[in-house]
Amino acid sequence: MWYLYILLCDNKTFYIDITNHLQARIKEHGDGRSFFTKKFKDVELVHQEWHPTKTSAEKRKEQIEGWNNDQKLELIKKG
């Protein structure tokens, strides 16, 4: 199983990625062991979805990365 997840960094920047070990990956972000998110003080998991394959998670990531912030916020609000 693969997860697509969205982090909100310092209440202003979205970080979108995929992983097959969500809890461990979130811990890496929180511990400052992720290249992109280590520069932020506050990193919050705001959205997650599971996908049966890595390919479907990657496609969803590409789709969401193409959205503007309002569309991302709407997805997060829907849960």
C-alpha positions as a Python dict, from the first residue, in 0.01 Angstrom:
ca = {
    (1, 'M'): (0, 0, 0),
    (2, 'W'): (121, 349, -86),
    (3, 'Y'): (25, 682, 64),
    (4, 'L'): (5, 1026, -85),
    (5, 'Y'): (43, 1287, 185),
    (6, 'I'): (42, 1664, 216),
    (7, 'L'): (232, 1857, 479),
    (8, 'L'): (175, 2220, 567),
    (9, 'C'): (508, 2377, 649),
    (10, 'D'): (520, 2691, 866),
    (11, 'N'): (151, 2750, 783),
    (12, 'K'): (238, 2869, 431),
    (13, 'T'): (396, 2604, 211),
    (14, 'F'): (257, 2270, 99),
    (15, 'Y'): (484, 1968, 60),
    (16, 'I'): (336, 1675, -133),
    (17, 'D'): (495, 1333, -157),
    (18, 'I'): (431, 958, -152),
    (19, 'T'): (559, 679, 68),
    (20, 'N'): (488, 320, 156),
    (21, 'H'): (572, 380, 525),
    (22, 'L'): (371, 686, 628),
    (23, 'Q'): (445, 690, 1003),
    (24, 'A'): (820, 653, 951),
    (25, 'R'): (825, 919, 680),
    (26, 'I'): (632, 1168, 892),
    (27, 'K'): (878, 1106, 1176),
    (28, 'E'): (1167, 1182, 938),
    (29, 'H'): (1006, 1513, 849),
    (30, 'G'): (951, 1596, 1216),
    (31, 'D'): (1309, 1507, 1304),
    (32, 'G'): (1450, 1733, 1031),
    (33, 'R'): (1583, 1443, 824),
    (34, 'S'): (1406, 1544, 503),
    (35, 'F'): (1597, 1772, 265),
    (36, 'F'): (1304, 1998, 178),
    (37, 'T'): (1121, 2019, 510),
    (38, 'K'): (1422, 2048, 743),
    (39, 'K'): (1429, 2425, 689),
    (40, 'F'): (1081, 2465, 843),
    (41, 'K'): (1008, 2493, 1215),
    (42, 'D'): (650, 2363, 1197),
    (43, 'V'): (555, 2068, 977),
    (44, 'E'): (198, 1937, 1002),
    (45, 'L'): (35, 1642, 824),
    (46, 'V'): (-286, 1787, 677),
    (47, 'H'): (-395, 1522, 427),
    (48, 'Q'): (-334, 1157, 343),
    (49, 'E'): (-481, 905, 101),
    (50, 'W'): (-388, 545, 35),
    (51, 'H'): (-330, 394, -307),
    (52, 'P'): (-294, 30, -402),
    (53, 'T'): (11, 90, -622),
    (54, 'K'): (306, 325, -639),
    (55, 'T'): (199, 425, -990),
    (56, 'S'): (-146, 540, -880),
    (57, 'A'): (6, 738, -590),
    (58, 'E'): (254, 904, -828),
    (59, 'K'): (-23, 999, -1070),
    (60, 'R'): (-228, 1152, -789),
    (61, 'K'): (79, 1343, -666),
    (62, 'E'): (133, 1491, -1012),
    (63, 'Q'): (-233, 1588, -1031),
    (64, 'I'): (-234, 1768, -696),
    (65, 'E'): (99, 1939, -760),
    (66, 'G'): (-63, 2101, -1063),
    (67, 'W'): (-337, 2255, -852),
    (68, 'N'): (-338, 2604, -707),
    (69, 'N'): (-343, 2658, -329),
    (70, 'D'): (-720, 2709, -317),
    (71, 'Q'): (-776, 2368, -475),
    (72, 'K'): (-533, 2207, -229),
    (73, 'L'): (-708, 2375, 65),
    (74, 'E'): (-1045, 2248, -60),
    (75, 'L'): (-910, 1891, -74),
    (76, 'I'): (-776, 1926, 280),
    (77, 'K'): (-1109, 2062, 406),
    (78, 'K'): (-1296, 1766, 259),
    (79, 'G'): (-1069, 1532, 450),
}
